[in-house]
Amino acid sequence: YRVVSDIVGSNIGDAGRPFIPFIFSLFLFILICNLLGLLPYSFTVTSHITITFALAILVFAIVTFVGFWKHGLHFLSLFLPRGTPSWLAPLIILIELFAYLARPVSLSLRLAANMIAGHVLLKVLVGFVVVMAVFLKPLPIPLIVVLIGFEIFVAILQAYIFTILSCVYLNDAVNLH
């Protein structure tokens, strides 16, 4: 809880305190789903793009709602940075709008792709342990242990990254630029 609270505080500031329960729940859900996928005969829920996209859409909707709730129509100034020349404004607005709308896609794809890649690699290599053990004797087991340790690290890191990016997006809504 302290780690997530510090993440929210450092990314959003004191205005982010009301979002700590949401961010903490999001972090725990992703972390538990990632780690449960490492158990034998289990399924990594966060490797499904529908789950990660639903989480990303939830973050996107909350960020958009908070932005309009806190700033009203002034929230749209997020799409036009101060000091932009007027002749360049239409292009910048289009680029910023595209980047804003691409957030849920990139957030969901990043998590799903990392979970799929690591877990599939690990499960394929574990499937070959029996074959490798015939030729390499004791080598496959330490290799699998190291890979499992790496996958645990990746599972924690991906939950952390999703949390950090959610806080960064919330910061845009709460504090604007």
N, C-alpha and C positions, 0 to 999 in steps of 0.2 A: 504494500500500500504506500509506503514511504517513497519507494522508487517512482511509482506512477504519480504521486503527489508532487515530487520534485520535477518530474518531466513536465507536468502541467504548469507548475509555477515558473519554470525556466523558459517555457515556450510561449505561454499566454500571459503570465503575470497573475496578480491578485484577482483580476477579472475572470480568470479561468477556474477559480475554486468551485463554482457551482457545477462544473463539468467533470469533476474528479470521479464521482460514482459511475458516470457513463464510460469514461475513458478506462477506469479500473476494470469495469465489467467486460469491456471490449478486449482489453489486454488478457484478462484471465480466460475468457472464452477461447481466444485464438491460441494462447499458450497451452491450455489443456487439450484442445483438439489436436494441435501439432504433436504434443507428447504422446497422446493416446494412439496416434497413428504409428508410433514406433513399437507398439506391442505386437507380438506375433498374432497373426490371423485377424488383425484389426484393420480398420479403414481410416485413412486420414481425411477427415471431413473438410479440412481447409484446402485439400487438393482439388476439390470440386469447385469449378468456376462459379456455379450458381450460388454457393454459400459465400464465397469471398466477394462476389459482386453484390449480393444482398447486404453484406456488412458495409461495403464501400458506398452503396446507395444510401444506406442509413446515415453514415457519416456525412455524405454529401447533402442529404436533406436537412440534417440538423444544422450543418454549417450555413446553408442557404437560409433556413428559417431564422437562425440566430442573427445573421447579418441583416436581414430585413427587419427583424423585430427590434434590434438595437439601433440601427441607423436609418431605417425607412428606405426611401428611394435613394438616399445618399450612398447606400451600399453599392449601387451601380458604379460609383466612382472607382471601385476596385478594378474596373476594366479599362480605365484611362488614367495612367499615372500622371502626377503633377508635372508640369513643365513640358508636356508633349506638344510639339508644334501642331497647329490646327490642320495643316495639310496632311499630316501623318496620322491624325486621330482615327479616321475610319479603319485604317489598316491595323493600328495598335489595338483598337477595340475588338476587331475580328480575331486577332491573334490571342489576346487575353481571354476572350470568350471561349475560344477553342481550347485553350490551356485549362480553363476552369471546368469545362464540360468533360475534358479528358481525365480529370482527377480520379473519378470512380473507376474508370477502365484501367488506368495504370496501377492504382492501388490494389485492385482485385487481381489483375494479371500477375503482378509481382509476387503476391503471396501464394497464389495457386501454382504458378510455375516453379517457384522454389520448393514448395512442398512436394510437388509431383516429381521433380528431378531428383531430389535427394532420396526420397523414400523408394522410388522405383530402382534407383541404382543400388541402394542398400538391400532391398529385397531380392534383386537379381543376384547380387554377389553372395548373399546368404544362401540362396538356392544352389549355388555352385560350390559351397563349402565341402560337401561330400565328395564331389569330383576332385576338387583341389587337394583335399586331404589325402587322397590316394597317391598323388604325385609329390606333394610338398610337405607332407606329414604335419608338423606342428605349426606351420606358418599361417594358415588361414584363420585360425581362431583369434590371435592377436590383431590381425588385420581387420577382422569384423568388429572387434571391441573398439579399435581406434575409429572405425567408420561410424559406429553407433555413438561414440562420444562426439564426433563431428556433427552428426545429425541432431543430437540433443542441443548442441550449440546453435545450429542453424534454426531449430524450432524456437528456441528462446529469442534469437536475434530477429527472426521474422515477426514475432509478436511485438518485440520492441520497436522495430521499424514501422509497423502498421500504426502503433500507438504514437510514435513521434510524428509521423506524417499527419495523422488525425489531429494532433495538437497544433501543428503548423497551419493546417487548414482552418481550424477553429480560431487561431490567432488572427488570420486574415479577416474573419468575420467579426471578431470582437474588437480588434484594434485597427482595422483597415490596413493601409500600407504602413 
